Amino acid sequence: MSDLVEIVDVTVTYWSRPGLGLRPKPFHAVKNATLAIATGKTLGLVGESGSGKSSIANALLGLVPVGSGTMRFDGQDLAAMTGGYPPEVRKRIQAVFQDPYSSLNGAMTVEQIVSEPLRVHTETGAEDRRQRAAELLSLVGLDPAHLGRYPHEFSGGQRQRIAIASALALQPRLIVLDEPVSALDVSTQNQIINLLYERQEELGIAYLLIAHDLALVHHISDRIAVMYLGHIVEEGPADRVYHAPAHPYTKALLDAVPLLDPERQRQRRAERKRETVPDLPRAADRGCAYSNRCPFAMNRCRVEAPPAYAVQEGGTAACFLLDENEKETRT
């Protein structure tokens, strides 16, 4: 299956504002990230807040510039489109954001919100737009009779369904889902995730799913990529990354997921305490980004940046523990 999105060695840089005689300083939110999303598949992108997940999403949506590297969508170089994406590209890439309470315009009716993409990007008449909006509401499990209502008349889960209906209006090939369920309760989260999965099966849409919850991402993703301080530290098939993580940071994320068994939870907490290392200052752009928190860090980790080593069960992980020469030395 061909890759719809190809991200190769992409860097996203922000600059601090100058003030009090200080010069603006660069902050590299994404550093040489390489990812791919296959047609009709889901790539889950996970990591802590500030890891660079949303920066990749915003670069893909054309909201922030790409500092270096290439970002291709359906064969077109998005990074080269400095004047903004042309309409034919914007129609094929849509987004659903985190907060359904603020992402919808409260002054617009549901009909206006859902049909707005059709009004902007097509020459569809008002009656046809209304009919299409009704179809889209049905598609996401809402009653078309509610087209005349306003967002404040709906629950959080219903608002997110409205946002999804709007994103589907132009039949996109890719939808960027930036923490689409984090503002919802657990039962509603499951409903929205199942809805997204069903629509993907039916319509063949590719998803970039951004979240911090590995368990949730595993439920819907075909592949998972893990970010830490702007770096992709692990990537691979969802089942392999979730059940057999190769990078210490991925293991730490999984260990943070609560267990139902109290005894196992206590054992894991004790193991974490034994492995805990203090956060130490790390020289800029030197060594492994995770070396100051990693319980397995070696001297080379603090001076060399590990490459992406192939993992036997599929995918890659940027960790010297996977270096065959290192394995021989440690044994």
C-alpha positions as CSV (number, residue, x, y, z in Angstrom):
1,M,0.0,0.0,0.0
2,S,1.4,3.4,-1.0
3,D,2.2,6.2,1.5
4,L,-0.2,9.1,1.3
5,V,2.1,11.2,3.6
6,E,5.9,11.2,3.6
7,I,7.7,13.3,6.2
8,V,11.5,13.1,5.9
9,D,14.0,14.8,8.2
10,V,11.5,17.6,9.0
11,T,12.5,20.4,11.5
12,V,10.1,22.9,12.9
13,T,11.6,25.9,14.6
14,Y,10.0,28.7,16.7
15,W,11.7,32.0,17.7
16,S,11.4,33.7,21.0
17,R,10.4,37.4,21.0
18,P,13.2,39.9,21.4
19,G,13.0,42.1,24.4
20,L,15.1,44.0,26.9
21,G,18.1,44.0,24.6
22,L,17.9,40.2,24.1
23,R,18.1,38.7,20.7
24,P,15.4,36.2,19.6
25,K,16.5,32.6,20.2
26,P,15.5,29.5,18.2
27,F,13.5,26.6,19.8
28,H,13.5,23.5,17.7
29,A,10.1,21.9,18.5
30,V,10.6,19.1,15.9
31,K,14.1,17.8,15.0
32,N,14.7,15.7,11.9
33,A,11.4,13.8,12.2
34,T,10.7,11.0,9.6
35,L,7.2,9.5,9.4
36,A,4.9,8.0,6.9
37,I,1.1,7.5,6.7
38,A,-0.3,4.9,4.3
39,T,-3.5,5.5,2.4
40,G,-6.5,4.6,4.5
41,K,-4.5,3.9,7.6
42,T,-3.9,5.5,11.0
43,L,-0.6,6.7,12.4
44,G,-0.8,7.4,16.1
45,L,1.6,10.0,17.4
46,V,2.2,9.9,21.1
47,G,4.3,11.7,23.7
48,E,4.2,14.1,26.7
49,S,3.0,17.7,26.4
50,G,5.7,19.7,24.6
51,S,7.2,16.7,22.8
52,G,6.4,18.3,19.3
53,K,3.3,16.3,18.3
54,S,1.1,19.3,17.6
55,S,4.0,21.0,15.8
56,I,4.1,18.2,13.3
57,A,0.3,18.4,12.9
58,N,0.4,22.1,12.4
59,A,3.2,21.8,9.8
60,L,1.2,19.2,8.0
61,L,-1.8,21.5,8.0
62,G,0.3,24.4,6.7
63,L,-0.2,26.4,10.0
64,V,3.5,26.7,10.7
65,P,6.4,26.6,8.2
66,V,8.8,23.7,7.9
67,G,12.4,24.8,8.6
68,S,14.0,22.0,6.8
69,G,13.3,18.6,5.3
70,T,10.5,17.4,3.0
71,M,6.8,16.9,3.7
72,R,4.9,15.3,0.8
73,F,1.2,14.6,0.5
74,D,-0.1,12.5,-2.3
75,G,3.1,13.2,-4.2
76,Q,3.0,17.0,-3.7
77,D,5.7,18.8,-1.7
78,L,3.9,20.7,1.0
79,A,7.0,22.3,2.5
80,A,7.6,24.1,-0.8
81,M,4.1,25.7,-0.7
82,T,5.3,28.9,1.1
83,G,2.3,31.0,0.1
84,G,-0.2,28.6,1.7
85,Y,-1.8,25.5,0.3
86,P,-3.9,25.8,-2.9
87,P,-7.6,25.0,-2.6
88,E,-7.3,21.5,-4.1
89,V,-4.8,20.5,-1.3
90,R,-6.8,22.2,1.5
91,K,-9.9,20.2,0.5
92,R,-8.1,16.9,0.9
93,I,-6.5,17.6,4.3
94,Q,-8.9,18.4,7.2
95,A,-8.6,18.6,11.0
96,V,-10.5,17.8,14.2
97,F,-9.1,19.6,17.2
98,Q,-9.0,18.9,20.9
99,D,-11.7,21.1,22.4
100,P,-15.2,20.7,20.9
101,Y,-16.3,23.6,23.1
102,S,-14.1,26.2,21.4
103,S,-13.5,24.7,18.0
104,L,-17.1,25.4,16.8
105,N,-18.4,28.8,16.1
106,G,-21.2,29.4,18.6
107,A,-22.8,32.0,16.4
108,M,-23.4,29.5,13.6
109,T,-26.1,26.8,13.4
110,V,-25.1,23.2,12.9
111,E,-26.2,23.4,9.3
112,Q,-23.9,26.4,8.7
113,I,-20.9,24.8,10.5
114,V,-21.2,21.4,8.6
115,S,-21.9,23.0,5.2
116,E,-19.3,25.8,5.5
117,P,-16.5,23.8,3.7
118,L,-19.0,23.1,0.8
119,R,-19.8,26.8,0.6
120,V,-16.1,27.8,0.5
121,H,-14.7,25.1,-1.7
122,T,-17.5,24.1,-4.0
123,E,-20.3,25.7,-6.1
124,T,-23.0,23.6,-4.5
125,G,-26.3,25.4,-4.1
126,A,-27.9,26.1,-0.7
127,E,-30.5,23.3,-0.9
128,D,-27.8,20.8,-1.9
129,R,-25.6,21.9,0.9
130,R,-28.5,21.5,3.4
131,Q,-29.1,18.0,2.1
132,R,-25.4,17.1,2.3
133,A,-25.3,18.5,5.9
134,A,-28.2,16.3,6.9
135,E,-26.4,13.2,5.4
136,L,-23.3,14.1,7.3
137,L,-25.1,14.4,10.6
138,S,-26.6,11.0,10.0
139,L,-23.2,9.6,9.2
140,V,-21.9,10.7,12.6
141,G,-24.9,9.4,14.5
142,L,-26.8,12.7,15.0
143,D,-30.4,13.6,14.1
144,P,-30.6,15.7,10.9
145,A,-33.6,17.4,12.5
146,H,-31.1,19.3,14.7
147,L,-29.5,21.2,11.8
148,G,-31.1,24.5,13.0
149,R,-29.6,24.2,16.6
150,Y,-26.5,25.9,17.9
151,P,-23.4,24.3,19.4
152,H,-24.3,25.3,23.0
153,E,-27.4,23.0,22.8
154,F,-25.2,19.9,22.5
155,S,-23.0,17.8,24.8
156,G,-19.3,17.6,24.4
157,G,-19.4,14.3,22.5
158,Q,-22.2,15.6,20.2
159,R,-20.1,18.7,19.5
160,Q,-17.1,16.6,18.5
161,R,-19.4,14.6,16.2
162,I,-20.4,17.9,14.6
163,A,-16.7,18.8,14.1
164,I,-16.1,15.3,12.5
165,A,-19.1,15.8,10.2
166,S,-17.7,19.2,9.1
167,A,-14.2,17.6,8.5
168,L,-15.9,14.9,6.3
169,A,-17.8,17.3,4.2
170,L,-15.2,17.6,1.4
171,Q,-14.4,13.8,1.4
172,P,-10.8,14.4,2.4
173,R,-8.0,11.8,2.0
174,L,-6.4,12.8,5.4
175,I,-7.8,14.0,8.7
176,V,-5.4,15.3,11.4
177,L,-6.9,14.4,14.8
178,D,-5.2,16.6,17.4
179,E,-6.2,15.1,20.8
180,P,-9.8,14.7,19.6
181,V,-11.2,13.0,22.7
182,S,-9.0,14.3,25.6
183,A,-11.7,16.8,26.7
184,L,-14.4,14.1,26.9
185,D,-15.4,11.6,29.5
186,V,-14.3,8.0,29.1
187,S,-17.5,6.5,27.7
188,T,-17.8,9.4,25.2
189,Q,-14.2,8.9,24.2
190,N,-14.9,5.3,23.2
191,Q,-17.9,6.4,21.2
192,I,-15.9,8.9,19.2
193,I,-13.0,6.6,18.6
194,N,-15.3,3.8,17.4
195,L,-17.1,6.4,15.2
196,L,-13.7,7.4,13.6
197,Y,-12.8,3.8,13.1
198,E,-16.1,3.0,11.4
199,R,-15.9,6.1,9.1
200,Q,-12.3,5.1,8.1
201,E,-13.4,1.6,7.2
202,E,-16.3,3.0,5.1
203,L,-14.6,6.0,3.4
204,G,-10.9,5.0,3.3
205,I,-9.6,8.1,5.0
206,A,-6.1,8.2,6.5
207,Y,-5.7,9.6,10.0
208,L,-2.8,11.3,11.9
209,L,-4.0,10.7,15.5
210,I,-2.2,12.8,18.1
211,A,-2.6,11.8,21.7
212,H,-0.7,11.2,25.0
213,D,-2.6,8.0,25.8
214,L,-0.8,4.9,24.3
215,A,-3.7,2.6,25.2
216,L,-6.2,4.7,23.4
217,V,-3.9,5.2,20.4
218,H,-3.3,1.4,20.2
219,H,-7.0,0.8,19.9
220,I,-7.3,2.6,16.6
221,S,-3.8,2.9,15.0
222,D,-2.1,0.7,12.5
223,R,1.3,2.2,13.4
224,I,2.5,4.2,16.4
225,A,5.3,6.8,16.5
226,V,6.6,8.0,19.9
227,M,8.0,11.5,20.3
228,Y,10.3,13.0,23.0
229,L,11.7,16.5,23.0
230,G,11.1,16.9,19.3
231,H,12.6,13.5,18.3
232,I,10.9,10.4,17.0
233,V,12.4,7.9,19.4
234,E,10.3,4.8,18.3
235,E,8.0,3.9,15.4
236,G,6.4,0.7,14.3
237,P,3.3,-1.5,14.0
238,A,0.9,-0.6,16.7
239,D,0.7,-4.1,18.3
240,R,4.5,-4.4,18.5
241,V,5.1,-0.9,20.0
242,Y,2.3,-1.4,22.5
243,H,3.1,-5.0,23.6
244,A,6.9,-5.1,23.0
245,P,8.3,-1.5,23.2
246,A,11.9,-1.2,22.3
247,H,12.8,2.3,23.6
248,P,13.0,3.0,27.4
249,Y,10.8,6.1,27.0
250,T,8.0,4.1,25.3
251,K,8.3,1.6,28.2
252,A,8.0,4.5,30.7
253,L,4.8,5.7,28.9
254,L,3.3,2.3,29.1
255,D,4.3,2.0,32.8
256,A,2.4,5.1,33.5
257,V,-0.9,3.5,32.5
258,P,-2.7,2.3,35.7
259,L,-3.2,-1.4,36.2
260,L,-6.4,-3.0,37.5
261,D,-4.5,-5.5,39.6
262,P,-3.4,-3.7,42.8
263,E,-0.6,-6.1,43.5
264,R,0.9,-5.7,40.0
265,Q,0.5,-1.9,40.3
266,R,2.5,-1.9,43.6
267,Q,5.2,-4.1,42.1
268,R,5.6,-1.9,39.1
269,R,5.7,1.2,41.3
270,A,8.5,-0.3,43.3
271,E,10.4,-1.2,40.1
272,R,10.0,2.4,38.8
273,K,11.5,3.7,42.1
274,R,14.5,1.5,41.7
275,E,15.1,2.7,38.2
276,T,14.4,6.4,38.7
277,V,17.3,8.7,37.8
278,P,17.3,12.5,38.5
279,D,16.7,14.9,35.7
280,L,20.1,16.3,34.8
281,P,21.0,19.2,32.5
282,R,21.8,18.0,29.0
283,A,24.1,19.8,26.6
284,A,22.1,21.3,23.7
285,D,21.9,19.1,20.6
286,R,24.3,16.5,22.1
287,G,23.6,12.9,22.7
288,C,20.3,11.1,23.2
289,A,17.4,13.4,24.1
290,Y,16.3,11.0,26.8
291,S,19.7,10.3,28.3
292,N,19.1,12.5,31.4
293,R,16.0,10.5,32.4
294,C,16.9,7.0,31.2
295,P,17.9,4.4,33.8
296,F,19.9,2.6,31.2
297,A,21.9,5.6,29.9
298,M,25.6,4.9,29.1
299,N,28.4,7.4,28.6
300,R,28.0,7.4,24.8
301,C,24.3,8.3,25.2
302,R,25.3,11.7,26.6
303,V,27.6,12.6,23.6
304,E,26.2,10.6,20.6
305,A,22.8,10.9,19.1
306,P,21.5,7.3,18.5
307,P,20.4,6.5,15.0
308,A,17.1,4.7,14.3
309,Y,17.9,1.0,14.7
310,A,15.7,-1.7,13.1
311,V,13.6,-3.6,15.6
312,Q,13.2,-7.3,14.8
313,E,9.4,-7.4,15.1
314,G,9.1,-4.3,12.9
315,G,9.7,-0.6,13.0
316,T,12.7,1.3,14.5
317,A,13.9,2.7,17.8
318,A,16.6,5.3,18.4
319,C,18.4,3.6,21.3
320,F,21.9,2.3,21.6
321,L,20.6,-0.7,23.5
322,L,19.6,-2.1,20.1
323,D,23.2,-1.7,18.8
324,E,24.5,-5.3,18.2
325,N,28.0,-4.3,19.2
326,E,26.7,-2.7,22.4
327,K,24.7,-5.9,23.2
328,E,27.9,-8.0,22.8
329,T,29.9,-5.6,25.1
330,R,27.2,-5.7,27.8
331,T,27.0,-9.5,27.8
